[in-house]
Amino acid sequence: MIHVNHRVAALATVLLWGWMELGFKSSFQWCATAFVVGYRGLPFRDTPLTELQQESSSSSSSESASSSSSTAKPFGRQDYWQSFYRQSLEQASDSSNNKTSTTSSSSSPLTWYAEWSDLEPFVRDFLPSDFDSPKNQEPSILLPGVGMDTVLRDMYVEGGFTNLSAFDYASESIAYCRDVLLHDVPPDTIELKVADARNLTNHYETSSFDMILEKGTLDAVYIAGDEIDRAKRQDSLDRAISELQRVLKPSGIFWSLSAICTEALVSSRQWTTEWQLQCDGREGIYTTDDGYTSNNIDGTLMVWQKADPTIAS
Ligand SMILES: C[S@@+](CC[C@H](N)C(=O)[O-])C[C@H]1O[C@@H](n2cnc3c(N)ncnc32)[C@H](O)[C@@H]1O
């Protein structure tokens, strides 16, 4: 993971080195390049991560202060997300009507932790083996808590994945996906639903998906559990994990990118011996078979595979 202060340090090193080796003009050019490369995607990745970490640490300090309030913080509240996406929809509609928007906070789609171009090698690396063959390129993939994630659109448009489903408990997120994000994608090509990750019984059959691509949603579910009580947070998380596991097919892949709930996710009682841990991002940078490294991804990548009881181990 590279954070802003590392980038600044890298920038300073390049400047110093360039100055000594190449003189002022060349070192300035090196710096300008490093700045552009180093800061690519900053509004997408660093801003929400920083906010989420601040929220998590303020929740922890509430725990130590043994506050009596149990009001959930914004990232764990459905009404927060609902109004965030409603505002985004209104702004998108304003700009398509060529009106001048008075606020600038959320008018363009937002993706948490990484964009599709950075994620793609790490998604392809863990595709269930059935999909290695060029003849079989349509894994059914579910994106829970999709928000306004550009990854959904880019997986379809750029990645060529055609069997995609997504849900969010904020109905305005789903309206945003349908009306703005997927505006150029033929209607109903991607299945969209309003659903709560902790109870999917009325929405998805058991064993429906080959892969689940979770990014930041379990962080929000965890925070939603309770501001003070860790057991309640774990319970909220466990309920979502249990439901997501249920809708995954045997041999399916549970792919998660989180920043806050990683330890709680790993220690969940939902993971049994029937689940095989394929990637533990806590161990450091992950390198794919093709040599891509995960240093452009903010958040911790964890991947599990569900056992298939019909295959003897
Ligand atoms: C941090 S954002 C991540 C959005 C998106 N996955 C991304 O990577 O850009 C968390 C999202 O999870 C959704 N969410 C939170 N709790 C949820 C729940 N219990 N069920 C479904 N969606 C939920 C929120 O509405 C929000 O869109």
The ligand as an SDF file (V2000), in Angstrom:
LIG
                    3D

 27 29  0  0  0  0  0  0  0  0999 V2000
  -17.8150    2.0950    1.5130 C   0  0  0  0  0  0  0  0  0  0  0  0
  -19.1330    2.0420    0.3880 S   0  0  0  0  0  0  0  0  0  0  0  0
  -18.4860    0.9520   -0.8620 C   0  0  0  0  0  0  0  0  0  0  0  0
  -19.2270    1.0950   -2.1780 C   0  0  0  0  0  0  0  0  0  0  0  0
  -18.6840    0.1940   -3.3030 C   0  0  0  0  0  0  0  0  0  0  0  0
  -18.6600   -1.1910   -2.9280 N   0  0  0  0  0  0  0  0  0  0  0  0
  -17.3080    0.6230   -3.7620 C   0  0  0  0  0  0  0  0  0  0  0  0
  -16.3470   -0.1570   -3.6210 O   0  0  0  0  0  0  0  0  0  0  0  0
  -17.1650    1.7250   -4.3010 O   0  0  0  0  0  0  0  0  0  0  0  0
  -20.2510    0.9600    1.2840 C   0  0  0  0  0  0  0  0  0  0  0  0
  -21.5270    0.6440    0.5260 C   0  0  0  0  0  0  0  0  0  0  0  0
  -22.1700   -0.4280    1.2160 O   0  0  0  0  0  0  0  0  0  0  0  0
  -23.5630   -0.1680    1.2600 C   0  0  0  0  0  0  0  0  0  0  0  0
  -24.0550   -0.9090    2.4290 N   0  0  0  0  0  0  0  0  0  0  0  0
  -23.7540   -0.7040    3.7170 C   0  0  0  0  0  0  0  0  0  0  0  0
  -24.3730   -1.5920    4.4990 N   0  0  0  0  0  0  0  0  0  0  0  0
  -25.0900   -2.3940    3.6750 C   0  0  0  0  0  0  0  0  0  0  0  0
  -25.9500   -3.5010    3.8830 C   0  0  0  0  0  0  0  0  0  0  0  0
  -26.2080   -3.9670    5.1110 N   0  0  0  0  0  0  0  0  0  0  0  0
  -26.5130   -4.0820    2.8160 N   0  0  0  0  0  0  0  0  0  0  0  0
  -26.2720   -3.6130    1.5800 C   0  0  0  0  0  0  0  0  0  0  0  0
  -25.4860   -2.5560    1.3070 N   0  0  0  0  0  0  0  0  0  0  0  0
  -24.8920   -1.9600    2.3500 C   0  0  0  0  0  0  0  0  0  0  0  0
  -23.6720    1.3450    1.3660 C   0  0  0  0  0  0  0  0  0  0  0  0
  -24.9270    1.8250    0.9500 O   0  0  0  0  0  0  0  0  0  0  0  0
  -22.5370    1.7810    0.4410 C   0  0  0  0  0  0  0  0  0  0  0  0
  -22.9750    1.9090   -0.8740 O   0  0  0  0  0  0  0  0  0  0  0  0
  1  2  1  0
  2  3  1  0
  2 10  1  0
  3  4  1  0
  4  5  1  0
  5  6  1  0
  5  7  1  0
  7  8  2  0
  7  9  1  0
 10 11  1  0
 11 12  1  0
 11 26  1  0
 12 13  1  0
 13 14  1  0
 13 24  1  0
 14 15  1  0
 14 23  1  0
 15 16  2  0
 16 17  1  0
 17 18  1  0
 17 23  2  0
 18 19  1  0
 18 20  2  0
 20 21  1  0
 21 22  2  0
 22 23  1  0
 24 25  1  0
 24 26  1  0
 26 27  1  0
M  CHG  2   2   1   9  -1
M  END
$$$$
